[in-house]
Amino acid sequence: GDFSAAAPAIFAHDASPAGLCGEIGHDASGRLMLKPGALMQANGGYLVIEAWRLAAEPQGWAALARAL
């Protein structure tokens, strides 16, 4: 692979489980739709989440702890 590109830095503003882990659903025509969360967007880079956002969203903290 090409390792010359810098690792991405993602600033998560949504600390909900769906915001961190993503969602699976259907679009208007019924096809499967994947919405990547902040963890997938970081993809080996850096994920920055403000602590107060995690404190305000306990389910988000639990989802992040399971992922780590």
N, C-alpha and C positions, 0 to 999 in steps of 0.2 A: 504494500500500500504506500501511498504518498503521505509521509509524516512531516512534510514541510509546512502544512497549514497549521495555524494556531488552534488550540482547543477552544471550543465555544464557551462563552460565559452567558448563562441564562439567569435572568432575574425573575423569580417567580412572584407574581403579585396575587395569585390565587392559591391559597394553601389548602384548599379542599382536596379530598381524595381524588376527585375527577380532574382537578387542576394539576395535581402532581403526577398521577398515574395514567391519566387519559381516559377516554370513553370509547365504547363500542356501541354503535346504534345503526339506524337506517336513515338514508336520505329520503327526499320527497318521492323518489321513484321506487323506493323499497330496496335499493341496493345496500349492501353492507358498507358502513362508513366507520373509519377509524380516526379518532381525534387524538393525536399524541399529547401526552402530558409533559410537564416540565422535565421530568426525569429522562424521558426519551429524547427530548429536544437537546438536553445537555450532552448526551451520548459520549460519555467519557471525558467531558470537559468539566466546567465548574457550574454548580447550581447554588445560587445565592437566594436565601429565604430569610426575611427578617423574623427575628424570634417572636415578636409580638403577634405576627400573623399566625404562627404555629400555636401560640398560646391561646389565641382566639378561636382556633379550629382544632379541637382535640382529635377528631377523626383524621384530619390531615397529618397530625403528628404520628398517629398510629400507622397510617399507610406508609409514611416515610420510614418509620422504624422497621416495618416489615420488609420494605424494599432494600434497606441497608443491611 
